[in-house]
């Protein structure tokens, strides 16, 4: 173990004293130090004497030795890199890397933008929209027009004839399925050849086809020339149905007006007085008719059929007067049933 020749402190192996910073004896020798070395075999001073020497005045400067000022007392904290150099620290200061400048402490938690905030805002907006929709929708599925009349009018997004403001009046709701209704309007009729077309008192052309019996208009009629007794008229339904009632207007019920006169054609044409209604299964219903220009009906015991045949059994003679016509006419028919 060596002792510093400058302060007498116990010195470990190294180039400088760890107490006063003076070069070690070996370093001084390498530097050409010719100072007097301690005598060989000198007993080390007791610890109390060494402590007193450290607190006493610094020894006088010997010849040829440049006094070295001791470094300031070590005040650094463990790990901050402040210590005295040892022989292992012989590093050229020119090659030592410059220490990086201190960087300011940054709290990433306060400076980074929270990415979950936009997603939370979207969820809040969606929740509000769903809540408003649930409060305003109708309790039975949102149909707010369930008690309004049925209408075939197009919506505003479906313009009629290029005019989006065109509207139609609501129509009556259709009859419930299975409810008896007049099927004549959807049926077709065939029979003997009709009377040739003519003109009314106003000079307008008038035709008399079998379809005139199906239009629910007493001013039109199916007119057959002469006595049509023994002839059959056939009605074909749109589909097989259960018939519960049939009937007809048994003559030409039109009242024609022209100029200063009006003509009632019903008494001037032949009137049907008796008919039979025949159905697909052979069911036959006979009906007697009065000479009145009104719809006369008869009930049927709910027979299923797709066609109805009208047999003309008895017809009246032509009416009296110069304007009487030898023509048998039917103005309208009723075919009531349900699919």
C-alpha positions in Angstrom: 0.0 0.0 0.0 1.3 3.5 -0.9 0.9 6.9 0.7 0.7 10.2 -1.0 4.0 12.1 -0.7 2.1 15.4 -0.7 -0.6 14.9 1.9 0.3 11.5 3.4 -3.1 10.0 2.8 -3.4 6.4 2.0 -3.4 6.1 -1.8 -4.6 3.3 -4.0 -3.0 2.4 -7.3 -3.4 5.3 -9.7 -1.8 8.3 -11.3 -3.2 10.9 -8.9 -4.0 11.0 -5.2 -7.7 10.6 -4.5 -7.4 13.0 -1.5 -5.3 15.9 -2.8 -5.0 15.2 -6.5 -1.1 15.2 -6.5 0.6 13.0 -8.9 1.7 9.6 -7.6 5.4 8.8 -7.0 5.5 6.6 -10.1 4.0 9.4 -12.2 6.4 11.9 -10.8 9.3 9.7 -11.6 8.1 9.3 -15.2 7.8 13.1 -15.5 11.4 13.5 -14.3 10.6 14.1 -10.7 13.8 14.1 -8.6 12.1 14.9 -5.3 13.1 13.0 -2.3 11.2 9.8 -1.7 10.3 8.5 1.7 12.9 6.3 3.3 12.5 2.7 2.7 11.0 0.9 5.7 9.4 3.9 7.2 6.6 2.8 9.5 3.3 4.3 8.6 2.0 7.0 10.9 -0.8 6.2 13.3 -4.2 7.1 12.1 -4.4 10.0 14.5 -1.2 11.5 13.3 -2.3 11.1 9.6 -5.5 12.9 10.4 -3.6 15.7 12.2 -1.2 16.0 9.2 -4.3 16.4 6.9 -5.7 19.2 9.1 -2.3 20.9 9.5 -0.7 23.3 7.0 0.2 21.9 3.7 3.9 20.9 3.6 6.4 23.3 2.1 7.0 23.2 -1.5 9.9 21.1 -2.3 12.5 22.1 -4.8 11.6 21.2 -8.3 8.0 20.3 -7.6 5.2 22.5 -8.7 2.5 22.6 -6.1 -0.9 21.3 -7.2 -4.1 22.8 -6.0 -6.5 20.2 -4.6 -9.8 19.8 -6.4 -12.9 21.1 -4.8 -14.7 18.8 -2.5 -16.8 16.1 -4.2 -20.5 17.1 -4.0 -22.0 15.2 -6.9 -24.7 12.7 -6.6 -24.3 9.1 -7.3 -24.6 8.4 -11.0 -24.2 11.9 -12.3 -20.8 11.2 -13.8 -18.8 13.6 -11.5 -15.7 11.9 -10.2 -11.9 12.2 -10.2 -10.1 10.6 -13.1 -8.2 7.4 -12.5 -5.7 5.7 -14.7 -8.5 4.1 -16.6 -9.8 7.5 -17.6 -6.9 8.3 -19.9 -9.1 9.4 -22.8 -8.2 12.0 -25.2 -10.6 14.9 -24.7 -10.5 15.6 -28.4 -12.0 12.2 -29.2 -14.6 12.3 -26.4 -18.1 12.8 -27.7 -19.8 16.0 -26.7 -22.6 15.5 -24.2 -26.0 15.9 -25.6 -27.8 19.0 -24.5 -30.4 18.4 -21.9 -33.9 18.0 -23.3 -36.9 19.4 -21.6 -39.2 16.9 -20.0 -42.3 16.2 -22.0 -45.4 14.7 -20.7 -46.8 12.7 -23.7 -50.1 12.1 -21.8 -50.9 15.8 -21.8 -49.6 16.8 -25.3 -50.9 13.8 -27.4 -54.5 14.3 -28.7 -56.8 11.6 -27.4 -57.9 9.6 -30.5 -61.0 8.2 -28.8 -62.8 11.6 -28.6 -64.1 11.6 -32.2 -65.5 8.1 -31.8 -67.2 9.1 -28.6 -68.8 12.1 -30.3 -70.2 10.0 -33.1 -71.7 7.5 -30.6 -73.4 10.3 -28.7 -74.9 11.7 -31.9 -76.2 8.3 -33.0 -77.7 7.7 -29.6 -79.6 11.0 -29.9 -80.9 10.3 -33.4 -82.2 6.8 -32.4 -83.8 8.3 -29.3 -85.7 10.9 -31.3 -86.8 8.3 -33.8 -88.1 6.0 -31.1 -90.1 8.8 -29.5 -91.7 10.1 -32.7 -92.5 6.7 -34.4 -96.0 5.3 -34.2 -96.6 2.6 -31.6 -97.9 0.0 -34.1 -94.9 0.1 -36.5 -94.8 3.7 -37.7 -97.9 3.6 -40.0 -99.4 7.0 -39.3 -101.9 6.8 -42.1 -103.6 3.6 -41.1 -107.0 5.3 -40.5 -106.8 7.5 -43.6 -108.9 6.6 -46.7 -107.1 4.5 -49.3 -105.9 6.6 -52.3 -104.4 5.6 -55.6 -102.9 9.1 -56.0 -99.2 9.1 -56.8 -96.8 10.5 -54.3 -94.9 13.8 -54.8 -91.8 11.9 -56.0 -94.0 10.1 -58.7 -95.4 12.9 -60.9 -98.5 12.3 -63.0 -98.2 13.3 -66.7 -95.0 15.3 -65.9 -96.8 17.5 -63.4 -95.6 16.7 -59.8 -98.5 18.8 -58.3 -101.2 16.6 -59.9 -103.3 14.9 -57.3 -106.3 12.5 -57.3 -109.1 12.4 -54.9 -109.0 9.4 -52.5 -111.1 6.5 -53.6 -113.3 4.3 -51.5 -111.5 1.4 -49.8 -111.9 -1.9 -51.7 -114.4 -4.5 -50.3 -112.7 -7.0 -47.9 -111.7 -10.3 -49.4 -114.7 -12.7 -49.5 -117.3 -10.0 -49.3 -120.0 -10.3 -52.1 -119.7 -7.6 -54.7 -121.0 -6.9 -58.2 -118.7 -8.8 -60.6 -120.4 -7.6 -63.8 -117.9 -4.8 -64.4 -115.0 -7.3 -64.7 -117.0 -9.9 -66.7 -117.6 -10.3 -70.4 -120.9 -10.9 -72.3 -121.8 -12.6 -75.5 -125.3 -13.0 -77.2 -127.2 -12.6 -80.4 -126.1 -10.0 -82.9 -127.0 -6.6 -81.7 -129.0 -4.0 -83.5 -127.1 -1.8 -86.0 -125.8 1.5 -84.5 -128.1 4.5 -84.9 -128.4 8.2 -83.7 -130.0 9.8 -80.8 -132.3 12.8 -81.0 -129.3 15.1 -80.9 -127.7 13.4 -83.9 -125.0 11.6 -81.9 -124.1 8.1 -82.9 -125.2 5.3 -80.6 -124.2 1.6 -80.6 -125.8 -1.3 -78.7 -123.2 -4.1 -78.0 -123.6 -6.7 -75.2 -120.9 -4.8 -73.2 -123.5 -2.0 -72.5 -125.1 -4.3 -70.0 -122.0 -4.3 -67.8 -121.2 -0.5 -67.5 -123.7 0.3 -64.8 -125.3 3.0 -67.0 -129.1 3.0 -67.7 -128.6 5.3 -70.7 -126.9 2.5 -72.6 -128.4 -0.9 -73.6 -127.8 -4.2 -75.4 -130.5 -4.2 -78.1 -131.5 -7.3 -80.1 -133.7 -6.9 -83.2 -137.2 -8.4 -83.0 -138.5 -10.8 -80.3 -135.5 -12.3 -78.5 -137.6 -15.0 -76.7 -135.6 -18.3 -76.7 -132.2 -16.5 -77.0 -129.4 -17.0 -74.5 -126.9 -14.4 -73.3 -123.7 -15.7 -71.6 -121.7 -13.9 -68.9 -118.1 -15.0 -68.2 -116.8 -14.0 -64.8 -113.2 -12.9 -64.2 -112.7 -16.1 -62.1 -114.8 -18.7 -60.4 -116.9 -17.2 -57.8 -119.7 -18.0 -55.3 -122.8 -16.2 -56.7 -125.4 -15.0 -54.2 -127.6 -12.7 -56.2 -128.4 -11.8 -59.9 -130.7 -9.3 -61.7 -131.3 -7.0 -64.7 -133.0 -3.9 -66.0 -135.4 -5.6 -68.6 -135.7 -3.0 -71.3 -134.3 0.2 -72.8 -134.4 2.6 -69.8 -132.9 5.6 -71.6 -134.8 9.0 -71.7 -133.5 10.8 -74.8 -133.7 14.6 -75.0 -133.3 16.6 -78.2 -134.4 20.1 -79.0 -137.8 20.7 -77.4 -138.8 17.1 -76.8 -137.9 14.2 -74.6 -138.5 10.5 -75.5 -138.8 7.7 -72.9 -137.7 4.6 -74.8 -138.6 2.0 -72.2 -142.3 1.6 -73.2 -141.5 1.9 -76.9 -139.2 -1.2 -77.0 -140.0 -4.8 -76.1 -139.5 -5.7 -72.4 -138.3 -9.1 -71.1 -141.0 -10.6 -68.8 -139.5 -13.9 -67.8 -135.9 -15.4 -67.7 -133.9 -18.3 -66.2 -130.4 -18.0 -64.8 -128.3 -21.1 -65.4 -125.0 -21.9 -63.6 -122.1 -24.3 -64.4 -123.3 -27.1 -62.1 -126.8 -27.0 -63.8 -128.5 -25.0 -61.1 -131.3 -23.0 -62.6 -133.1 -20.0 -61.0 -136.3 -18.6 -62.7 -137.2 -15.0 -62.4 -140.4 -13.1 -63.4 -140.0 -9.4 -64.3 -142.3 -6.4 -64.1 -142.5 -3.6 -66.7 -140.6 -1.1 -64.7 -137.3 0.5 -65.8 -135.5 -0.5 -62.5 -133.0 -3.1 -61.4 -135.0 -6.3 -60.5 -132.9 -9.0 -58.6 -133.3 -12.5 -57.2 -131.3 -14.3 -54.6 -129.2 -17.4 -55.4 -128.3 -20.2 -53.0 -124.6 -19.5 -53.2 -123.6 -21.5 -56.2 -120.0 -21.6 -57.4 -119.6 -21.0 -61.1 -117.4 -19.3 -63.7 -120.1 -18.6 -66.2 -123.8 -17.5 -66.0 -126.3 -18.1 -68.8 -129.4 -15.9 -69.1 -132.2 -17.6 -71.0 -134.9 -15.2 -72.3 -138.2 -17.1 -72.0 -140.9 -14.4 -72.5 -140.9 -10.9 -74.1 -143.6 -8.2 -74.4 -144.9 -6.9 -77.7 -143.6 -3.5 -79.0 -145.0 -0.4 -77.5 -147.8 1.6 -79.1 -147.3 4.7 -81.3 -145.3 5.7 -84.3 -142.0 5.6 -82.5 -142.4 2.1 -81.2 -139.5 -0.3 -81.9 -139.6 -4.0 -82.5 -136.4 -4.4 -80.4 -135.7 -6.5 -77.3 -133.4 -4.6 -74.9 -131.4 -5.1 -71.6 -130.0 -2.0 -70.1 -128.1 -3.4 -67.1 -127.3 -6.6 -65.2 -126.2 -7.5 -61.6 -123.9 -10.5 -60.9 -123.2 -10.4 -57.2 -120.7 -12.8 -55.7 -117.4 -13.4 -54.0 -114.3 -15.2 -55.2 
